[in-house]
Amino acid sequence: MRHRARTLLTALALMLGTTAALLTTTPATQAAAQAAGQVVCDQYGTTTVQGRYTAQNNRWGTAATQCIDVGDTGFTLTQADGAVSTSGPPKSYPSIFLGCHYTTCSPGTNLPKRIDTIAAVPTSLTYGYVGNATYNASFDIWLDPQPKTDGVNKTEIMIWFNRVGSIQPIGRPVGTADVGGRSWEVWTGNNGGNDVISFLAPSAIPSWSFDVKDFVDHTVSRGMAAANWYLTSVQAGFEPWVGGAGLSLSSFSSSVTDGQDTGGGTETPPPGGQAACQVTYAPNVWPGGFTTNVTVKNTGTSAVNGWDLAFTLPPGQQVTQAWNATVSPGSGAVTARGAAHTAVISPGTSQSFGFQGTWTGGAFTEPAGFTLGGAACTVA
């Protein structure tokens, strides 16, 4: 399923609940001063923002029309018809994300990435709110024991920047916590598909620059994740139950900064910058198309768990599909990340993956070099 998982009970409540009256909302006074861009109304329609983030309409809990106007730095919810019961899940999650979510990866992302190889996730955003709707302004952080690029992750962290109406997080309140220099009310629970920890702001936060890693580390300290798990995506948007037209995320930026691995060999460059990997690149080429088999050998002394292999495709080459790994984006500087069944490369062993693509231009050429977790590999 493309929508966010919720409990069967709340799903049934949504189906059986009476439909609230439609509301007409006015634009937020803090709405984005962004240029009009692409209007996305498809149920799960997406588009790219700033060449590195993915904006998604993500309407999954209602058949009513919803549209987002995506500009240079964010989006505005221009149409948000319909309403669902506040005793069940919201009707949608229009948002912008960095990382991988239900098989869609934002361009050039280095996620999924193991938590213990991340130094920081600096993030900044600005929300625009409306009063005559029922919704939360929600920032989502997804964690999983595996480097998943599809489906539901095991743990969801939600940061509620604002809530309007009679809605509450999943689970129950378990106290308060100081995270990122702010005080939060903390809730924990399970929605039937994944564990959820929610941080509620005592009052609306319209704009904030913070480090996502602070919330990840706090979640690990509570035993709801582990340092050797993976951060798969960060997402900012809204969960509306009733109405919502005029809500805006006028700006969003986020990046993942590499740090020292404390997990024993994952994505850490070897001492002295010497290569601890060897790559064999074996293409099969025909006019306009090609397939390539890539073998990555671990020539070091520590196991690599959750690997990523970076290389640059020559101009004119475009990846159309891959197997035993994900390869994104489709052209230029790309990164291949091992699938769950190919994630571990023990010392002296190899993992292989392949991809198919198209090409144009003169002679077909191969990538000039490869790096594994930031360390250069030799080419066989």
C-alpha positions as CSV (number, residue, x, y, z in Angstrom):
1,M,0.0,0.0,0.0
2,R,1.2,3.5,-0.7
3,H,-0.4,5.2,2.3
4,R,1.0,5.4,5.8
5,A,0.0,2.3,7.8
6,R,-2.5,2.7,10.7
7,T,-4.3,0.2,12.9
8,L,-7.1,-2.0,11.5
9,L,-9.3,-0.6,14.2
10,T,-8.8,3.0,13.2
11,A,-9.1,2.1,9.5
12,L,-12.5,0.5,10.3
13,A,-13.4,3.6,12.2
14,L,-12.6,5.7,9.2
15,M,-14.8,3.5,7.0
16,L,-17.7,3.5,9.4
17,G,-17.5,7.1,10.7
18,T,-19.8,9.8,9.4
19,T,-18.5,12.3,7.0
20,A,-18.1,15.7,8.4
21,A,-19.3,18.7,6.5
22,L,-17.0,20.2,3.9
23,L,-15.2,23.4,5.0
24,T,-14.1,26.4,3.0
25,T,-10.8,27.6,4.2
26,T,-8.9,30.9,3.7
27,P,-5.3,31.2,2.8
28,A,-2.8,31.2,5.6
29,T,-1.5,34.6,6.7
30,Q,2.0,33.0,6.6
31,A,1.5,31.3,3.2
32,A,4.6,30.8,1.1
33,A,5.9,33.7,-1.0
34,Q,7.0,31.2,-3.6
35,A,6.6,31.2,-7.3
36,A,3.6,29.3,-8.7
37,G,4.9,26.0,-10.0
38,Q,3.5,22.5,-10.8
39,V,0.1,21.7,-9.5
40,V,-0.1,18.0,-8.5
41,C,-3.6,16.5,-8.0
42,D,-2.9,12.8,-8.7
43,Q,-3.5,10.7,-5.6
44,Y,0.1,9.7,-5.2
45,G,1.6,12.2,-7.6
46,T,5.1,13.5,-7.0
47,T,7.5,16.1,-8.4
48,T,11.0,17.3,-7.7
49,V,11.9,20.4,-5.6
50,Q,15.3,22.0,-5.9
51,G,16.6,19.0,-7.8
52,R,17.1,17.0,-4.6
53,Y,13.8,16.7,-2.7
54,T,10.5,14.9,-3.6
55,A,7.1,16.6,-3.1
56,Q,4.2,14.2,-2.8
57,N,0.4,14.7,-2.8
58,N,0.0,11.4,-0.9
59,R,-3.8,11.4,-0.6
60,W,-4.7,7.9,0.8
61,G,-7.6,8.3,3.3
62,T,-10.3,9.9,1.1
63,A,-11.6,10.0,-2.5
64,A,-12.1,13.7,-2.3
65,T,-9.9,16.0,-4.4
66,Q,-6.6,17.3,-3.1
67,C,-4.0,19.4,-4.9
68,I,-0.7,20.9,-4.0
69,D,1.0,23.8,-5.9
70,V,4.7,23.0,-5.8
71,G,7.1,26.0,-6.2
72,D,10.8,26.5,-6.0
73,T,11.2,26.0,-2.3
74,G,8.0,24.3,-1.0
75,F,4.3,23.8,-1.6
76,T,0.9,25.1,-0.8
77,L,-2.2,22.9,-0.3
78,T,-4.5,24.7,-2.8
79,Q,-7.4,22.2,-2.6
80,A,-8.3,19.9,0.2
81,D,-11.8,18.7,-0.2
82,G,-13.6,16.3,2.2
83,A,-13.3,15.3,5.8
84,V,-12.7,12.1,7.8
85,S,-13.5,11.2,11.4
86,T,-11.0,12.6,14.0
87,S,-11.2,9.3,15.8
88,G,-9.4,7.6,12.9
89,P,-6.4,8.4,10.8
90,P,-6.0,11.5,8.7
91,K,-7.0,11.7,5.1
92,S,-3.6,12.4,3.6
93,Y,0.0,13.5,4.1
94,P,1.0,16.1,1.5
95,S,4.7,16.6,2.2
96,I,8.3,17.0,0.9
97,F,10.9,14.3,1.7
98,L,14.6,13.5,1.5
99,G,15.4,9.8,1.2
100,C,13.3,6.8,0.1
101,H,9.6,6.3,0.7
102,Y,7.5,3.5,-0.9
103,T,10.0,2.8,-3.7
104,T,10.4,6.5,-4.5
105,C,13.9,8.0,-3.7
106,S,14.6,11.7,-3.8
107,P,17.3,12.6,-6.4
108,G,20.8,12.0,-5.3
109,T,19.9,11.0,-1.7
110,N,22.5,9.1,0.4
111,L,19.7,7.5,2.4
112,P,19.1,4.8,3.6
113,K,22.1,5.2,5.9
114,R,23.1,3.6,9.1
115,I,22.5,5.8,12.2
116,D,25.9,5.2,13.6
117,T,27.6,6.5,10.5
118,I,25.6,9.8,10.6
119,A,27.1,12.9,12.3
120,A,24.2,15.2,11.8
121,V,21.0,15.9,9.8
122,P,20.8,19.7,9.6
123,T,17.2,20.7,8.7
124,S,15.3,23.9,8.3
125,L,11.7,24.6,7.4
126,T,8.9,27.2,7.5
127,Y,5.2,26.3,7.9
128,G,2.2,28.4,7.0
129,Y,-1.0,27.6,9.1
130,V,-4.8,28.1,8.8
131,G,-7.3,28.2,11.6
132,N,-10.5,26.7,10.1
133,A,-9.3,23.2,9.5
134,T,-8.4,20.1,11.6
135,Y,-4.8,19.0,11.0
136,N,-1.3,18.7,12.4
137,A,1.9,20.1,11.0
138,S,4.0,16.9,11.1
139,F,7.7,16.2,10.5
140,D,8.3,12.4,10.1
141,I,11.5,10.5,10.6
142,W,11.6,6.8,9.5
143,L,13.9,4.2,10.9
144,D,14.3,0.5,10.1
145,P,16.7,-2.4,10.9
146,Q,17.3,-2.8,7.2
147,P,18.2,-0.3,4.5
148,K,14.6,-0.3,3.1
149,T,13.6,1.7,0.1
150,D,10.0,0.5,0.0
151,G,7.1,-0.4,2.4
152,V,6.6,0.5,6.0
153,N,9.6,1.0,8.4
154,K,9.7,-0.4,11.9
155,T,9.8,2.9,13.8
156,E,8.3,6.3,13.0
157,I,9.3,9.5,14.8
158,M,6.7,12.3,14.5
159,I,7.4,15.9,15.5
160,W,4.1,17.8,15.8
161,F,5.0,21.5,15.1
162,N,1.3,22.4,15.4
163,R,-2.1,20.8,15.9
164,V,-5.5,22.3,15.4
165,G,-8.7,20.5,16.4
166,S,-9.6,17.5,18.5
167,I,-6.8,15.1,17.3
168,Q,-4.0,13.4,19.2
169,P,-1.0,11.2,18.5
170,I,-1.0,7.4,18.4
171,G,-0.7,5.7,21.7
172,R,-0.5,7.5,25.1
173,P,1.5,10.3,26.7
174,V,4.6,9.0,28.6
175,G,6.1,12.3,29.9
176,T,8.1,15.2,28.6
177,A,11.6,15.5,27.1
178,D,14.1,18.2,26.2
179,V,15.3,17.6,22.6
180,G,17.0,20.0,20.3
181,G,16.8,22.8,22.9
182,R,13.0,22.6,23.2
183,S,10.6,20.9,25.6
184,W,8.2,18.4,24.2
185,E,5.3,16.2,25.3
186,V,6.1,12.7,24.4
187,W,3.7,10.0,23.2
188,T,4.5,6.4,22.3
189,G,2.4,3.6,20.7
190,N,1.9,1.3,17.8
191,N,-0.4,1.8,14.8
192,G,-0.6,-1.8,13.9
193,G,2.1,-1.6,11.3
194,N,5.0,0.2,13.1
195,D,6.0,1.7,16.4
196,V,5.5,5.5,16.8
197,I,7.1,8.0,19.1
198,S,5.6,11.5,18.8
199,F,7.0,14.8,20.1
200,L,4.3,17.5,20.6
201,A,5.2,21.2,20.8
202,P,3.3,23.1,23.6
203,S,2.5,25.9,21.1
204,A,2.8,26.3,17.3
205,I,6.3,26.5,15.8
206,P,6.1,28.4,12.4
207,S,9.8,28.1,11.6
208,W,12.8,26.2,13.0
209,S,16.3,25.0,12.1
210,F,17.3,21.9,14.0
211,D,19.3,18.6,13.8
212,V,17.1,15.6,13.1
213,K,19.8,13.4,14.7
214,D,18.9,14.7,18.1
215,F,15.4,13.1,17.8
216,V,16.9,9.9,16.4
217,D,19.4,9.6,19.3
218,H,16.6,10.2,21.8
219,T,14.5,7.5,20.2
220,V,17.5,5.1,20.4
221,S,18.0,5.9,24.1
222,R,14.4,4.9,24.7
223,G,15.0,1.5,23.1
224,M,12.7,2.1,20.1
225,A,15.5,1.9,17.6
226,A,19.2,0.9,17.6
227,A,22.4,2.6,16.5
228,N,22.9,0.0,13.7
229,W,19.5,0.7,12.2
230,Y,19.0,2.8,9.1
231,L,17.6,6.3,8.6
232,T,15.5,5.9,5.4
233,S,13.8,9.3,5.0
234,V,12.9,12.6,6.7
235,Q,9.6,14.3,5.7
236,A,7.8,17.6,6.4
237,G,4.1,18.2,5.7
238,F,0.6,18.1,7.1
239,E,-1.9,15.5,8.2
240,P,-5.3,17.0,7.6
241,W,-8.5,15.4,8.9
242,V,-10.9,18.3,7.9
243,G,-10.2,20.8,5.1
244,G,-6.7,22.2,4.9
245,A,-6.7,24.4,1.9
246,G,-4.1,27.2,2.4
247,L,-1.7,25.2,4.5
248,S,1.9,25.7,3.2
249,L,5.4,24.5,3.7
250,S,7.1,27.5,2.2
251,S,10.7,26.3,2.7
252,F,12.4,23.0,3.3
253,S,16.0,21.9,3.4
254,S,17.7,18.9,4.8
255,S,21.0,17.0,4.4
256,V,22.8,14.1,5.9
257,T,26.4,14.6,7.2
258,D,28.7,11.6,7.4
259,G,30.2,10.7,10.8
260,Q,32.5,8.1,12.4
261,D,31.1,4.6,12.4
262,T,31.0,3.1,15.8
263,G,29.4,-0.1,14.6
264,G,32.5,-1.9,13.4
265,G,33.1,-1.4,9.7
266,T,30.1,0.1,8.1
267,E,30.9,2.9,5.5
268,T,34.1,3.9,7.2
269,P,37.0,4.7,5.0
270,P,40.0,2.5,5.8
271,P,43.1,3.9,7.5
272,G,45.4,6.0,5.2
273,G,42.6,6.2,2.6
274,Q,43.8,3.0,1.0
275,A,41.2,1.1,-1.0
276,A,39.5,-1.8,0.8
277,C,37.4,-2.8,-2.1
278,Q,37.7,-4.0,-5.7
279,V,35.0,-3.4,-8.4
280,T,34.5,-5.5,-11.5
281,Y,32.3,-3.7,-14.0
282,A,31.1,-5.9,-16.9
283,P,28.8,-4.2,-19.4
284,N,27.0,-5.8,-22.3
285,V,26.3,-3.2,-25.0
286,W,24.0,-2.9,-28.0
287,P,22.9,0.1,-30.1
288,G,21.0,2.4,-27.7
289,G,21.0,0.0,-24.7
290,F,23.1,-1.9,-22.3
291,T,23.2,-4.1,-19.2
292,T,26.0,-4.1,-16.6
293,N,26.9,-6.6,-13.9
294,V,28.9,-5.1,-11.0
295,T,30.8,-7.1,-8.5
296,V,32.0,-5.4,-5.3
297,K,34.7,-7.3,-3.3
298,N,35.6,-6.5,0.2
299,T,39.4,-6.6,0.4
300,G,39.6,-5.2,3.9
301,T,39.5,-6.9,7.3
302,S,36.1,-5.7,8.6
303,A,32.6,-6.6,7.3
304,V,30.7,-4.0,5.4
305,N,27.1,-3.8,6.4
306,G,24.8,-1.5,4.5
307,W,27.1,-0.6,1.7
308,D,26.8,2.2,-0.9
309,L,28.9,2.3,-4.1
310,A,29.2,5.7,-5.7
311,F,30.2,6.3,-9.3
312,T,29.4,8.7,-12.2
313,L,27.7,7.4,-15.4
314,P,29.2,9.0,-18.6
315,P,27.0,11.6,-20.4
316,G,24.1,10.1,-22.4
317,Q,23.7,7.0,-20.1
318,Q,20.5,6.5,-18.2
319,V,19.5,3.7,-15.8
320,T,16.1,2.2,-16.4
321,Q,16.0,-0.7,-13.8
322,A,18.3,-2.4,-11.4
323,W,18.4,-5.7,-9.4
324,N,20.1,-6.8,-6.1
325,A,20.6,-3.1,-5.3
326,T,18.9,0.3,-5.8
327,V,20.6,2.8,-8.1
328,S,19.7,6.4,-7.9
329,P,19.3,8.9,-9.5
330,G,19.1,7.6,-13.0
331,S,22.0,9.4,-14.5
332,G,25.1,11.4,-13.7
333,A,26.5,10.9,-10.2
334,V,24.7,7.8,-8.9
335,T,24.8,5.6,-5.8
336,A,24.1,1.9,-5.7
337,R,22.9,0.6,-2.3
338,G,22.7,-3.0,-1.4
339,A,19.3,-4.7,-1.0
340,A,18.4,-6.5,2.3
341,H,19.8,-9.8,1.0
342,T,23.0,-8.2,-0.4
343,A,23.7,-5.7,2.4
344,V,26.6,-7.5,4.1
345,I,30.0,-8.0,2.4
346,S,32.3,-10.0,4.7
347,P,36.1,-9.7,4.4
348,G,37.3,-11.5,1.2
349,T,33.8,-12.0,-0.2
350,S,31.8,-10.2,-2.9
351,Q,28.3,-9.0,-3.6
352,S,27.0,-8.4,-7.1
353,F,24.2,-6.3,-8.6
354,G,23.2,-5.2,-12.1
355,F,21.3,-2.6,-13.9
356,Q,19.9,-2.0,-17.4
357,G,20.0,1.3,-19.2
358,T,19.9,3.4,-22.4
359,W,22.7,5.4,-24.0
360,T,23.3,7.9,-26.7
361,G,26.4,9.5,-28.3
362,G,29.6,8.2,-29.8
363,A,31.4,5.3,-28.2
364,F,30.1,3.6,-25.1
365,T,32.4,4.3,-22.1
366,E,32.5,3.0,-18.5
367,P,32.6,5.0,-15.2
368,A,36.1,6.3,-14.4
369,G,36.1,5.2,-10.8
370,F,34.2,3.9,-7.8
371,T,34.0,4.7,-4.0
372,L,32.6,2.4,-1.3
373,G,31.4,4.4,1.7
374,G,33.6,7.3,0.6
375,A,36.8,5.2,0.0
376,A,38.2,4.7,-3.5
377,C,38.1,1.1,-4.9
378,T,40.5,-0.5,-7.3
379,V,39.0,-1.6,-10.6
380,A,39.6,-5.1,-11.8
